[in-house]
């Protein structure tokens, strides 16, 4: 059967996964009696909840005698390393662009990776059913982006498909009356435009893993494309490691992909995308060759982590009340297991009870913590901080391209805040009362900014950013929260009486009946300093009836604390306590007297 290998790339939330799901339905990949109401390439619970792709997924469909392998890639900047490596597995890409939003920071990032890898693009203008769709202008924007990124003549001659993935319709014209059910036009373009996979079945074997998977039964699995030759189950092969040493092993299992299923296969040949099990520590970028011919492929580039935080055992007075997995050994095992399938993650011991975990961004690390929390772990997490590199005696820090859209009436506050965080404005455009700003900003200027930004724009703002480069570090103080916090001086249950008395001092994070401990953060102070407060005090009861005693205390709603918000919010002298059912903010030093002594010394 003839083959085509394509990746679907796009900015986050432009509809990649929905498009793949609809192609699977259209090509009849499912049985007639199979329930397709809830199919999705995003199988992870977190992916379904957040509506984002976290890990690249492989699938395949049969169409007109062709086997089309499709890779659904993440759209978020924190998982951009996977996009880059996937370009080595495919011969073409489908660039999905929102018919209203047009080209966004991640569109630029993923397209740049595709053009550098010299793969053939097809453009899909998605969400054409939106009333605000502007198809012609968006196609012009895409063409401008191609030219700006230095596309060659062949790449500039791209075909365009107009689609509404959510409705399962598409057409080759921007006239919406020509939209019809299915994606025949797109699949025909994949066959006619995208070249057949290169590689020779009769040459010596060359296979390179670009992604990793993990399975409790067979351990680490390398997912990649067979560049040349044939590989079979039971075959003895050589693995050329990243340090140029050679390790021999036997292929235990080979997995191919079809629909949403991973299927065991006996052999794979040049052009096939498969998963290989048999070497427990196989790594991205290594080459698997015949046992008698060592021909390494060029090593794949893996993006370096730009952000790190400390994850440790829970040391709060409530340790063990909620979670099952508490010990340092269990946490270390889980972190090491994560590095088995996530090459962008680095874990180093900090002390006997904590580890420094480095990743590509707040979302990358936040998702790891959220997954651990759901598995029953209790953790203590520090404020994320950027990784500073030293080169030629100069300190370098990561910079990001930041793109913001917000209503005109909120723009002044946003510009002022970004100025304080060391951001430089590159451009400013106005579309229908929405202002779009493009900035270059140090990564540390973005820590804690998202929450602030949503408040400034009353929830109407859209924020996107992507890693740009390492540049010389500027001497500006950014990253700490300006307002102080309200810290409990007592342990017990919070009362409505004491919370009511503190409302004019700030915004509460807890409600009456919440269990608190000394050193726990219970609210945000209206001033810059921290304030130690008693939230467990009850009303003194006397036998004299007080005036107005029949009035019940009516409290404002507490501010909800999510994991992302908590990691964004804390300062360097604070920690987030994460358990399966609770997220609490706390001071590093819980004892009020000791903390005051420590603060006075600094």
C-alpha positions in Angstrom: 0.0 0.0 0.0 1.3 3.5 -0.9 2.0 5.8 2.0 1.8 9.5 2.9 3.2 10.9 6.2 1.8 14.3 7.4 1.8 16.4 10.6 -1.0 18.7 11.5 0.4 22.0 13.0 -1.3 25.1 14.3 -1.6 27.7 17.0 -3.3 26.4 20.2 -7.1 26.1 19.8 -7.2 26.6 16.0 -8.9 23.2 15.7 -6.2 20.6 14.8 -7.5 17.8 17.0 -11.1 18.3 15.9 -10.0 18.2 12.3 -8.2 14.8 12.8 -11.2 13.4 14.7 -13.5 14.4 11.8 -11.1 12.9 9.2 -11.1 9.6 11.2 -14.9 9.6 11.0 -15.0 10.6 7.3 -12.6 7.9 6.2 -14.8 5.2 7.9 -12.0 4.2 10.3 -14.7 3.1 12.8 -17.2 0.2 12.6 -20.8 1.2 11.7 -22.0 0.2 15.2 -19.1 2.0 17.0 -19.9 5.0 19.2 -18.2 8.0 17.6 -19.8 10.7 19.8 -16.9 11.0 22.1 -13.9 10.0 20.0 -10.9 12.2 20.4 -7.2 12.0 19.7 -6.8 13.8 23.1 -7.0 10.7 25.4 -5.5 12.1 28.5 -8.1 13.4 31.0 -6.3 16.7 31.4 -6.3 17.2 27.6 -10.0 16.7 27.4 -10.7 19.1 30.3 -8.5 21.9 29.0 -9.1 21.3 25.3 -5.4 21.3 24.5 -3.1 18.7 23.1 -0.2 17.9 25.5 1.4 15.0 23.8 1.8 14.4 20.1 -0.5 11.6 18.8 0.0 9.2 15.9 -2.9 7.9 13.8 -3.5 6.5 10.3 -6.4 6.3 7.9 -6.9 4.5 4.6 -8.2 6.5 1.7 -8.3 5.6 -2.0 -5.7 2.9 -1.7 -3.3 5.0 0.4 -2.3 4.7 4.0 -2.1 8.2 5.4 -0.2 8.5 8.7 -1.2 11.6 10.5 0.6 13.2 13.5 -1.5 15.5 15.7 1.0 17.9 17.3 0.7 20.1 20.4 -0.1 23.8 19.7 1.2 25.2 23.0 4.7 26.8 23.2 5.7 24.6 26.2 5.4 21.5 24.0 7.0 23.0 20.9 10.1 20.7 21.1 7.8 17.8 19.9 6.8 19.8 16.8 10.4 20.2 15.8 11.3 16.5 16.1 8.1 15.4 14.3 9.2 17.3 11.2 11.9 14.5 10.8 9.1 11.9 10.5 6.9 13.5 7.9 7.1 14.8 4.3 4.3 17.4 4.5 2.3 19.5 7.0 -1.2 20.7 7.2 -1.1 24.2 8.7 -4.5 25.0 10.3 -5.3 28.7 10.8 -8.4 30.2 12.5 -10.5 32.1 9.9 -10.9 35.0 12.3 -7.7 35.1 14.5 -5.4 34.5 11.5 -1.7 34.0 12.1 -0.7 33.9 15.8 2.7 33.5 17.7 2.5 29.7 17.6 1.5 29.7 13.9 4.8 31.4 13.2 6.7 29.0 15.5 5.4 25.8 14.1 5.5 27.0 10.4 9.1 28.1 10.9 10.0 24.6 12.1 8.2 23.1 9.1 9.9 25.4 6.5 13.3 24.7 8.0 12.7 21.0 7.7 11.8 21.6 3.9 8.5 19.8 4.1 5.6 20.5 1.8 2.7 22.6 3.3 -1.1 22.6 2.7 -3.1 25.3 4.4 -6.5 24.7 6.0 -8.5 27.9 6.9 -10.6 26.4 9.7 -13.7 27.7 11.5 -15.1 29.4 8.3 -18.6 29.0 9.9 -17.8 31.8 12.4 -19.8 35.0 11.7 -16.5 37.0 12.1 -14.6 34.8 9.6 -12.3 36.8 7.2 -11.0 34.1 4.9 -9.4 36.3 2.2 -7.4 38.5 4.6 -6.3 35.4 6.6 -4.9 33.7 3.4 -3.0 37.0 2.7 -1.6 36.9 6.3 -0.5 33.3 5.8 1.2 34.1 2.5 3.0 37.1 4.1 4.1 34.9 7.0 5.5 32.3 4.5 7.5 35.0 2.7 8.7 36.5 6.0 10.0 33.1 7.1 11.9 32.7 3.9 9.8 29.9 2.2 11.1 28.7 -1.2 9.0 28.9 -4.4 7.7 25.3 -4.0 6.6 26.0 -0.4 5.0 29.3 -1.4 2.8 27.5 -4.0 0.6 26.0 -1.3 -2.9 24.7 -1.8 -5.7 26.1 0.5 -8.7 24.2 1.9 -11.6 26.0 3.7 -13.1 24.0 6.4 -15.4 23.9 9.4 -14.0 21.0 11.4 -16.6 21.2 14.1 -19.4 20.8 11.4 -17.4 18.2 9.4 -17.5 20.3 6.2 -14.9 21.6 3.7 -14.5 23.1 0.3 -11.7 24.3 -2.1 -13.3 27.8 -2.3 -13.8 30.6 0.2 -17.4 30.8 -1.0 -19.2 29.2 2.0 -22.2 28.0 -0.2 -19.8 25.4 -1.7 -19.1 23.8 1.7 -20.0 20.1 1.7 -19.8 17.2 4.2 -16.4 15.4 4.4 -12.7 16.2 3.6 -12.3 14.6 0.2 -10.6 17.7 -1.2 -8.0 17.8 1.6 -7.2 14.1 1.4 -6.9 14.4 -2.4 -4.4 17.2 -1.9 -2.4 15.1 0.6 -2.1 12.4 -2.0 -1.3 14.8 -4.9 0.8 17.4 -3.2 2.8 15.6 -0.5 5.6 13.4 -1.8 5.9 9.7 -1.0 8.2 9.0 2.0 11.8 8.8 0.9 13.9 5.8 1.8 15.0 2.5 0.3 13.6 -0.9 1.5 16.7 -2.6 0.1 19.2 -0.4 2.0 20.6 -1.2 5.5 18.2 -0.4 8.3 18.0 3.1 9.8 15.4 4.1 12.3 15.4 7.1 14.6 13.0 7.7 17.5 11.6 11.3 17.6 9.1 10.8 20.4 9.0 8.5 23.5 6.2 6.5 25.0 6.3 4.4 28.1 4.6 1.1 29.0 4.8 -0.7 32.4 5.2 -4.0 30.6 7.9 -3.3 28.0 9.3 0.0 29.5 10.4 2.8 27.2 9.2 2.8 23.6 10.8 4.8 20.8 8.3 6.3 18.2 9.7 7.3 14.9 10.0 6.6 11.2 11.9 3.9 9.4 14.2 5.9 7.1 15.7 2.9 5.2 15.5 -0.8 5.2 13.2 -3.2 7.0 12.9 -4.0 10.8 11.3 -7.2 12.2 10.2 -8.5 15.6 13.0 -10.6 17.1 15.7 -9.0 14.9 19.0 -8.2 16.6 20.0 -4.6 15.9 22.5 -1.9 17.0 21.6 1.3 18.7 24.1 4.1 18.1 23.8 6.2 21.3 24.0 10.0 21.5 27.6 9.6 22.9 28.5 7.5 19.8 28.8 4.3 21.7 26.9 1.2 20.3 24.6 -1.1 22.2 23.1 -4.3 20.7 19.6 -5.4 21.5 16.7 -7.5 20.2 13.5 -5.9 19.0 10.8 -7.3 21.4 7.7 -5.6 19.9 6.7 -3.3 17.0 3.6 -1.3 17.1 1.8 0.4 14.1 -1.1 2.8 14.3 -4.6 2.8 12.8 -7.5 5.0 13.9 -7.2 5.4 17.6 -5.6 2.0 18.1 -2.0 0.9 18.5 -1.6 -2.4 16.7 1.2 -5.0 17.0 3.0 -5.6 13.7 5.6 -8.2 12.7 7.7 -5.9 10.5 8.0 -2.3 9.3 9.7 -1.0 6.2 11.1 2.4 4.9 8.5 5.1 5.3 6.5 3.4 8.0 5.9 5.2 11.3 6.1 2.7 14.2 6.9 2.3 17.9 9.8 0.0 18.9 10.2 -1.8 22.3 13.2 -3.7 23.4 15.8 -1.2 24.7 14.8 0.1 28.2 16.8 3.3 27.9 16.3 4.2 24.2 16.5 8.0 23.7 15.3 10.6 21.2 17.8 11.2 18.4 19.6 7.8 18.6 19.8 5.6 15.5 18.8 1.9 15.3 20.8 0.1 12.5 21.5 -3.4 11.3 23.9 -5.3 13.5 26.5 -5.3 10.8 26.3 -1.7 9.5 26.5 1.3 11.8 25.1 4.3 9.8 24.0 7.0 12.3 21.4 9.6 11.2 22.0 13.3 12.2 21.2 13.8 15.9 17.8 15.6 16.5 17.8 18.9 18.4 16.0 18.8 21.7 14.9 22.2 23.2 16.6 23.0 26.4 14.4 23.7 29.5 13.9 27.5 30.3 12.1 27.3 33.6 12.7 25.4 36.9 11.0 24.9 40.2 11.6 22.8 43.4 9.2 19.9 44.1 9.5 18.3 47.5 7.7 16.2 50.1 4.8 18.0 51.9 6.1 19.5 55.3 2.8 21.2 56.4 1.0 20.2 59.6 -1.7 18.7 57.3 0.7 16.2 55.7 -0.9 12.8 55.1 -4.5 13.9 55.7 -5.5 13.8 52.1 -3.0 12.0 49.8 -1.7 8.4 49.8 1.8 8.9 48.2 3.9 11.1 50.6 7.4 9.7 50.8 10.5 11.1 49.0 11.2 7.7 47.4 7.7 7.6 45.8 8.0 11.2 44.5 11.5 10.5 43.1 10.3 7.3 41.3 7.4 9.2 39.8 9.6 12.1 38.5 12.1 9.7 37.0 9.3 7.8 35.3 8.1 11.1 33.7 11.6 11.8 32.3 11.3 8.3 30.6 8.8 9.7 28.1 9.4 13.5 28.3 12.8 14.4 26.9 12.2 18.1 27.6 12.0 17.5 31.4 15.1 17.4 33.6 15.1 16.2 37.3 18.1 16.8 39.7 18.2 16.1 43.4 18.1 19.3 45.6 18.3 17.7 49.0 17.0 14.5 50.5 13.4 15.7 50.4 13.2 17.8 47.2 14.2 17.9 43.6 14.9 20.7 41.0 12.6 20.0 38.1 13.3 21.9 34.9 10.9 22.2 31.9 9.8 24.4 29.0 7.4 26.6 30.8 4.7 27.0 33.5 2.2 24.9 31.7 4.6 22.1 31.1 5.5 21.9 34.8 1.9 22.6 36.0 0.6 19.7 34.0 3.1 17.3 35.6 2.1 18.5 39.1 -1.6 18.3 38.2 -1.2 14.7 37.0 0.8 13.7 40.2 -1.9 15.3 42.4 -4.6 13.2 40.7 -2.6 10.1 41.2 -2.7 10.7 45.0 0.6 12.6 45.7 1.1 15.3 48.2 3.7 17.8 47.2 5.3 21.1 48.1 6.2 23.4 45.2 8.3 26.5 45.0 7.9 29.6 42.7 9.0 28.9 39.2 12.2 30.7 38.1 13.9 31.1 34.7 17.2 29.2 34.0 20.0 31.7 33.5 22.9 30.5 31.2 26.5 31.8 31.2 28.4 32.3 28.0 31.8 34.1 27.7 31.4 35.6 31.2 27.9 37.0 30.3 24.6 36.1 31.9 22.0 35.1 29.3 18.2 34.8 30.0 15.4 33.4 27.9 13.2 35.9 26.0 9.8 35.3 24.5 7.6 36.8 21.8 4.3 37.9 23.5 1.1 38.6 21.5 -1.8 40.2 23.3 -5.4 41.0 22.2 -7.5 43.2 24.4 -10.3 45.8 24.3 -9.3 49.4 23.6 -10.4 50.7 27.0 -8.0 48.4 28.9 -4.9 49.0 26.7 -3.3 51.7 28.9 -3.0 49.6 32.0 -1.6 46.6 30.0 1.1 48.7 28.4 2.0 50.2 31.7 2.4 46.8 33.4 4.4 45.4 30.5 6.8 48.4 30.7 7.4 47.5 34.4 8.3 44.0 33.4 11.0 44.9 30.9 8.9 44.3 27.7 9.7 46.0 24.4 6.8 46.7 22.0 7.3 45.5 18.4 4.0 46.4 16.8 0.4 47.5 17.6 -2.6 47.0 15.4 -6.4 47.7 15.8 -9.0 45.3 14.4 -12.7 46.1 15.2 -12.0 47.7 18.6 -9.7 44.9 19.6 -6.0 46.0 19.9 -3.3 43.5 19.1 0.1 44.1 20.6 3.4 42.2 19.9 6.2 42.4 22.5 9.6 40.9 23.2 9.8 40.2 26.9 12.1 38.4 29.3 10.6 35.0 30.4 10.8 36.1 34.0 8.6 39.1 33.2 5.8 36.7 32.3 5.9 34.8 35.6 2.8 35.9 37.5 1.7 38.2 34.6 -1.2 36.1 33.2 -3.4 36.4 36.3 -2.7 40.1 36.5 -3.5 40.5 32.8 -6.9 38.8 33.0 -7.8 41.2 35.9 -6.6 44.3 33.9 -8.7 43.3 30.9 -11.7 42.2 32.9 -11.3 38.7 31.5 -11.6 39.8 27.9 -7.9 39.7 27.0 -6.2 36.9 25.0 -2.5 36.2 25.7 -0.1 34.0 23.8 3.7 33.7 24.0 6.4 31.5 22.6 10.2 31.1 23.3 12.3 33.4 21.0 16.0 33.3 22.1 18.5 33.7 24.9 19.7 37.3 25.2 22.0 39.1 27.6 20.3 39.6 31.0 19.1 43.1 31.8 19.4 44.6 35.2 15.7 45.0 36.1 13.9 43.7 39.1 10.8 41.8 38.0 8.8 38.8 39.0 7.7 39.4 42.7 4.2 40.3 43.6 3.7 43.8 44.8 0.9 43.2 47.4 1.4 41.4 50.7 -0.6 38.5 52.1 -2.7 37.7 55.2 -1.1 34.9 57.1 -2.8 32.8 59.8 -1.2 32.9 63.3 -3.3 30.0 64.6 -4.5 26.5 63.8 -8.1 25.5 63.7 -11.3 26.2 61.7 -11.9 29.7 60.2 -15.0 31.4 61.5 -17.4 33.8 59.8 -17.0 36.2 62.7 -13.2 36.6 62.3 -13.3 36.6 58.5 -16.0 39.3 58.5 -13.7 41.5 60.7 -10.8 41.1 58.2 -12.7 41.9 55.0 -11.6 45.5 54.9 -7.9 44.4 55.2 -8.0 42.4 51.9 -9.4 39.7 49.7 -9.9 36.2 51.3 -8.8 32.9 49.8 -10.8 30.8 52.3 -14.4 30.5 53.6 -15.8 29.8 57.1 -15.2 26.2 58.2 -11.9 25.9 56.3 -9.1 24.2 58.3 -6.1 26.4 58.7 -2.6 26.2 60.3 -0.1 28.7 61.5 1.8 30.1 58.5 -0.9 29.3 55.9 -1.8 32.2 53.6 -5.5 33.0 53.9 -5.9 36.1 51.8 -4.3 39.1 50.0 -3.5 42.2 51.9 -4.5 45.6 50.5 -0.9 46.9 51.3 2.6 45.9 50.4 3.4 44.2 53.7 2.3 40.8 55.0 -0.1 40.8 57.9 -0.4 38.1 60.6 -4.1 37.5 61.3 -6.3 35.3 63.5 -9.1 33.7 61.4 -10.2 31.1 64.0 -11.4 33.5 66.7 -15.1 33.0 67.7 -17.4 35.7 69.0 -17.4 36.0 72.8 -20.7 34.9 74.1 -22.3 36.8 77.0 -25.8 36.6 78.6 -26.5 40.2 77.5 -28.1 40.5 74.1 -26.1 42.8 71.9 -27.8 45.3 69.5 -27.8 44.0 66.0 -26.8 40.5 67.1 -29.5 38.9 65.0 -27.8 40.1 61.8 -25.9 37.3 60.2 -22.4 38.0 58.8 -22.6 38.3 55.0 -19.2 37.6 53.5 -17.9 38.3 50.0 -17.0 35.2 47.9 -13.4 34.1 48.4 -11.1 34.2 45.5 -10.8 30.7 43.9 -7.3 29.3 43.9 -6.3 27.0 41.0 -2.9 25.4 40.6 -1.8 27.7 37.8 -3.0 30.7 39.7 -1.1 29.6 42.9 2.2 29.0 41.0 1.8 32.4 39.3 0.9 34.1 42.6 3.5 33.1 45.2 6.7 34.9 46.0 10.1 33.3 46.6 9.5 33.1 50.4 6.3 31.1 49.8 5.2 27.6 48.7 2.2 25.9 47.2 1.0 22.8 49.1 -0.6 20.5 46.6 -2.8 17.5 47.6 -5.4 15.5 45.7 -8.3 17.7 46.9 -6.7 20.9 48.2 -4.3 23.6 46.9 -3.0 25.8 49.8 -0.6 28.7 49.8 1.8 28.9 52.7 4.9 30.7 54.0 8.2 28.7 53.9 8.7 29.5 57.6 5.4 28.7 59.3 6.2 29.9 62.8 5.1 33.6 63.0 7.9 34.7 65.5 10.7 32.9 63.5 9.4 34.4 60.3 9.4 37.9 61.7 13.0 37.4 63.0 14.1 36.1 59.5 12.4 39.0 57.7 14.0 41.6 60.0 17.4 40.1 59.3 17.0 40.4 55.5 
